[in-house]
Amino acid sequence: MSVQDHSRYGEPSQEGMSVKAKAGLVLIGFLAIAGALLFTEHRAHVLGLLVWLPLLACPLMHLFMHGGHHHGSGRPNDSRSA
């Protein structure tokens, strides 16, 4: 019977970065370059749409910020006073 040493089993290798870490760095670099190129090529379109953002924000704020008023429920606001 032979005795096997499993004390280092499951530990990362000391040789350098893992393949997942290298792939993650490559992905981050690719996304940064793609984002920079997209921004420089489509800057006029994006900045032109920013003008309409406040106008779009008005109806969205109206819809989402009036949710707590309970309009149209048919009952008074303070039913404990009666």
Residue pairs with C-beta under 8 A, 6 or more apart in sequence:
12 18
17 25
39 46
70 77
76 82
